[in-house]
Amino acid sequence: MVELQNILFDEQAIREKVQELSRRISLDYRGKELVAVCILKGATVFFADLVRCLTIPVTIDFIQAASYGNETASSGQVSITKDLDIDIRGKHVLLVDTIIDTGETLNHLFNILSERGPAGMNAVALLDKKCRRTKHVPMSYLGVEIPDLFVVGYGLDFAEEFRNLPYIAVVKQ
């Protein structure tokens, strides 16, 4: 049985950070054709909140990439189980994920999607586990850096559970 240790970020702290990130993105992409891509499943809650706060036109799409399975650490093997539905050629692409850990998933997505001719690519993550980074990914939008803790809630899961929590909590190890 998985137990939660403590709440790392409550609803208010998350809301404030999402609004801050969306303001920056709206300013940077004003006048550009932006496609926000939600990395399923973990980013769904963050993605919904983020795109609703944007003050610019945005097209949305979804891609599913996985590297965790039922473990608390990335396997390093990234698999794509759902690809984009729209053509991103000539458009500015913003990959949206709730957390960047090793960077393997985002690096893999950058490599695949850059071959499709976007005008530009960037990424946003609410949480940054920089201490575990093994791949460099260009990220202009990072919320908060966190230590090497396994967190759940606000879309993040452990074995598909806890995604529905309105806060981000630390899993007791």
C-alpha positions in Angstrom: 0.0 0.0 0.0 1.3 3.4 -1.0 1.3 6.1 1.6 1.6 9.8 1.2 4.2 11.6 3.4 3.2 15.2 3.1 1.8 17.8 0.7 4.5 19.6 -1.2 2.4 22.1 -3.1 -1.2 22.9 -2.2 -3.9 24.1 -4.7 -3.2 27.8 -4.1 0.6 27.4 -4.7 -0.1 25.4 -7.9 -2.7 27.9 -9.2 -0.2 30.9 -8.7 2.6 29.1 -10.5 0.3 28.1 -13.4 -0.9 31.7 -13.8 2.7 32.9 -13.7 3.8 30.4 -16.4 0.8 31.2 -18.6 1.5 34.9 -18.5 5.1 34.4 -19.7 4.0 32.0 -22.4 1.3 34.4 -23.6 3.7 37.3 -23.9 6.4 35.2 -25.6 4.0 33.7 -28.2 1.9 36.7 -28.9 1.3 36.9 -32.7 2.7 33.4 -33.3 0.9 30.2 -34.3 1.2 28.1 -31.1 0.4 24.4 -30.7 0.4 23.3 -27.1 1.0 19.6 -26.8 -0.1 17.8 -23.7 2.1 14.8 -22.8 -0.4 12.2 -21.6 -1.3 11.1 -19.1 0.6 13.0 -16.4 0.2 16.5 -17.8 -3.6 16.5 -18.3 -4.5 18.5 -15.2 -1.6 21.0 -15.5 -2.2 21.3 -19.3 -6.0 22.1 -18.8 -5.2 24.7 -16.2 -2.4 26.2 -18.3 -4.1 26.6 -21.6 -7.2 28.0 -20.0 -5.0 30.8 -18.5 -3.4 31.6 -21.8 -4.5 35.0 -23.3 -3.5 34.1 -26.9 -5.0 31.8 -29.5 -3.7 28.2 -29.2 -4.2 24.9 -30.9 -4.0 21.9 -28.7 -3.0 18.3 -29.3 -1.9 15.3 -27.3 0.9 12.8 -27.4 1.4 9.9 -25.1 4.9 8.9 -24.0 5.8 6.7 -21.1 9.0 5.7 -19.3 7.9 4.8 -15.8 5.4 2.0 -16.0 4.6 1.0 -12.4 7.9 2.1 -11.0 9.1 5.2 -9.1 12.0 5.7 -11.4 12.2 6.2 -15.1 13.3 3.1 -17.0 15.1 5.3 -19.6 13.1 3.5 -22.4 10.6 5.9 -23.9 7.7 4.6 -25.9 5.1 6.6 -27.9 1.7 5.1 -27.6 -0.3 8.0 -29.1 1.0 10.4 -31.7 -0.1 13.9 -32.6 -3.1 14.3 -34.8 -2.2 17.6 -36.4 0.6 18.7 -38.7 3.1 21.0 -36.8 5.1 22.1 -39.8 5.8 25.8 -39.6 4.1 26.2 -36.2 5.6 26.9 -32.8 5.3 23.8 -30.5 5.2 23.9 -26.8 5.4 20.5 -25.1 3.6 20.6 -21.7 4.5 18.2 -18.9 3.9 18.4 -15.2 7.4 17.3 -14.3 10.8 17.0 -15.9 12.9 14.3 -14.2 15.8 12.7 -16.2 14.7 14.6 -19.4 14.7 11.3 -21.4 11.0 11.6 -22.4 11.2 15.3 -23.4 14.5 14.7 -25.2 12.9 11.8 -27.2 9.9 13.9 -28.1 12.1 16.9 -29.2 14.1 14.5 -31.4 11.0 13.0 -33.0 9.0 16.2 -33.4 11.8 18.4 -34.6 12.0 16.2 -37.7 8.5 17.4 -38.6 9.5 21.0 -39.4 8.1 23.1 -36.6 8.9 26.8 -36.6 10.2 26.4 -33.1 10.0 24.0 -30.1 10.1 24.6 -26.4 8.7 23.0 -23.3 7.1 23.9 -20.0 7.1 21.9 -16.8 5.5 22.8 -13.5 8.1 20.7 -11.5 11.8 20.4 -12.2 13.8 17.5 -10.7 17.1 18.9 -12.0 19.2 16.7 -9.7 18.1 13.7 -11.8 18.7 15.2 -15.3 20.6 13.0 -17.7 19.5 14.7 -20.9 19.5 18.4 -21.7 16.3 19.8 -23.1 15.6 23.4 -24.0 13.2 24.6 -21.4 12.2 28.3 -21.1 9.4 27.7 -18.7 10.0 25.9 -15.4 7.8 26.3 -12.4 9.6 25.1 -9.3 12.7 22.9 -8.7 12.1 20.0 -6.3 14.5 17.6 -4.7 14.7 13.9 -5.6 11.3 12.9 -4.3 8.6 10.8 -5.9 5.5 13.0 -6.1 1.9 12.3 -7.0 -1.3 14.3 -7.5 -2.3 17.0 -9.9 -2.1 14.5 -12.8 1.0 12.6 -11.5 0.5 9.0 -10.6 1.9 5.9 -9.0 0.6 2.8 -10.8 -2.2 5.0 -12.2 -3.4 6.1 -8.8 -3.4 9.6 -7.2 -3.8 11.6 -10.4 -7.0 13.1 -9.1 -5.5 14.8 -6.1 -5.8 18.6 -6.3 -2.4 19.0 -4.7 1.1 17.5 -5.1 2.2 15.2 -2.4 5.3 13.2 -1.6 5.1 9.4 -1.6 6.5 7.8 1.5 9.5 5.7 0.5 
